[in-house]
Amino acid sequence: MIKRVLPIVALVAVMLAVIPGSMSDALSQNGMRPEQQILQVPPPQPIVRQPAMKRYEALRVSPLDQNGARGILWNLQQYSSFAPGFEKVENIDGRYLFSSPHDPSAVFDIDARTGSFLLNYGLKRYSGEGSTKNLPSAAQAKELAWSYLGRTGYLPKNEEEMVLAGIGGLDLAVAKDGKTGGPYKKLVTVRFSRVLDGIPVQGPGSRIVVHLGQNGVMNAMIRNWLEVKAFSVRQKQQKSSKVIRRDIAERLSRIAGGAKEILDQNAVQVLYDDGLGIIEPAIYVTAVARYEGPGEKGVVDIPVDFYVPVLKSSKADFPFKKDRGIKSPGRDRRQTIRKEIRPMQTGGDGRSDMR
């Protein structure tokens, strides 16, 4: 009898339900001591090099009622050889949450305002010892995921915007009699992201994730991809490079308090999709904050990443902004519990395949 399998599976499924695509700050916001000079200012060339930019807003869609949400779920279930019964339904903060009494890891979570959804048929079937049989190869997985999106009608209208972000998987370790078995390969994961006018889009939106199981059958899908309309951004609507550098310095000083120094600082221009209908130009900053380690451990390096808006009047819901009472699709108080549990990473790019 395998012990602790289902609790582990349920926790992994909770992680699948979280849509943390937003790159939140890696450190808590501590105050910076006046004597610290941790910011290494990049060379003085302009950070923003484009005289003309674009911002994007989602096209209006009709809000879903419960019957409409169930209709989408029914359509998706037609393309799965195994679909648990989603008998229970709740309306939580403008989202419909369907769940199964037979498998706590099975969930269908759809935003009534945007149509963004998360579908997970559950991991109960994959809770045993041993790897899943007949998992698709990386090349097969990409074609299968694309095929599922096409058959269900969820390919973007402009397919050229969708690019392959990575192929990884989900591994599962099983605790039994005080020993850990595995890891066992359970699912193959295909992640797609977006490119608009040659600029990569980051954030919780513009992302599609498909999880494939035995014989390449779809076991889960995350789709947060809104069709958008482009608007030109005049240069006078953009912050100057000087202001952006100041914003970066202030942000670093808030989130890297107590650091001895900042290493490997890098800033690149991207588009940030807040998952709620706004895509805007932004500067994505990555760095490493170096702290004094405890005892004899020397130093501890902690990665830091955050976004700085490029527009003077930003409409996007960036991670550093205060909660406006609007939650991203696929998140609620139940789904964020025990988020310290992380699935093993098998993707070649070192990122979690549950994102």
C-alpha positions, 0 to 999 in steps of 0.5 A: 500500500503506497502511503502519503501518495494522494496528499502529495498528489493533491498538493501538486495539483494545488500548485498546478492550479496556481497561475503565478506567471507574474514574476513577483519580487524575490525578496521581502521589502526591507528598508535600505541602510543609508550607508549602503551603496548597492545599486550598480547603475548600468552604462548611460545609454538609453534603456528605451530605444524605440521612439514609437511603441505599442500598448494592447487592450483585450477585446471585449467579450460577453461575461459567462454565466454558469451554463456558459462556463459548464458548456466550455467544460463540456466541450473540453471533456469531449477531447479526453478519454478520461474526464472525472465528474465535476459535480460541484460548482462554486462562484468565487469572486467572478469565477466559476470553480468546478470540482470533483468529489472523487479526486480533490486534485481535479478542478476547472477554474474559469474567469467569467469576465475573460474566459481564461481558465485552468482545467486539471483532470486530476492526478489520482490516476498517476499516483502509483509508483513507477513512471507513466507508460507511453509518454510522448517525446518532446517533438510529439508533445509539441504537435499533440498540444498544438493539435488539442488546442486546434481541435478544442478551438483554443488556438490564438486567432493569429497563430504566429503570435504563439511561440514554444516557451519550453517542454518539461514535465512533472516528476513525482516522488513517493514516500513509503515506509520512511523511504522515498521512491522515484522520482517517477516521470508522470506528465510531459508539459508544453508551454507556449508564450507570446510575441507581439511585433517581435517583442516577448510578452511576459506576465500571468497572461499570454500563456498556454500550458498543456500537460500530457499523460499516458499515450499523449492524452491531455490531462490538464490545460491552462489558457490565459490568452486574450485577443487584443487590439494595439494602440500606438504610444507616443514618445511623450507618453513614455518615461525618459531613460533617466526616470526609468533608471531612478525607478529601478534604483528605488525598486532595488533599494526596497526589495534588496534591503540588507544586501552587501551588494547587487550582482549581475544586474540586467535590464531588458525591454519586454511587454508585460501582460497582467492577465486582466486585459492590459499589455504594456511596455516594461523593463524587466530587471534581473539581479542577484542580491548578495547577503552575509551568510549565517555563521561560517557560510560566507555569503548567500546569493538570492535572485531578484526580478521585477518589472518597471513600467515604461509608460507615465500613466500605466493601466496594467496591474503590475506585481508591485501595485497594491491589491485592487480587489481583482484576482488573477484567473485561477487564484483564490485562497484555497489554491494558494495554500501550501505554495511552498511545496514545489514540483520537481523541475525537469524542463531544460530551461530550469523553470517550473513546469507548473507555471 
